[in-house]
Amino acid sequence: DLSGLGGGAAVVFASGFLSPMDNQNGEAFGLFAALPDGTVLNLNSVTSVSRMDAPLPVRALQVYPNPARDQSTLRFSVQNDATVQLRLYDLSGRVVYSAERSMLIPGEYDAVIPTASLAPGMYRLIVSTGDATASTNLSVIR
């Protein structure tokens, strides 16, 4: 339960081996969350996933080029009329880029994401409407 973060950030990471017996009985695979104060929480394993057959209201299709130097283009689609928020987060959870596209009709769209001023590393690009969220990774190199 990360509800105590109250809008704060945490870094979620995976560690361990899928087959510990094949790796000198190393630690089993697990998901963890590192909090800003250094506390590491073990996240419970997912034991089931339910499938929804309805089309997603928003989808992040692709980011290119990826990795990027000066800019990258996000191609995304919306299934219903929507205002779309684009946010790029660094690994500490800080928003490093934000943009809004108002009242898009169903279809595919491109958005240019400026990356020239960003430090090299991994970023998470979140595309959201009032009803749905989609995300993808973006790598920045120099």
PyMOL commands that set and color helices and strands:
alter all, ss='L'
color gray80, all
select helices_A, chain A and resi 3-5+20-22
alter helices_A, ss='H'
color red, helices_A
select strands_A, chain A and resi 11-15+30-34+40-43+58-64+71-78+82-89+95-104+107-114+121-128+133-140
alter strands_A, ss='S'
color yellow, strands_A
deselect
rebuild
show_as cartoon
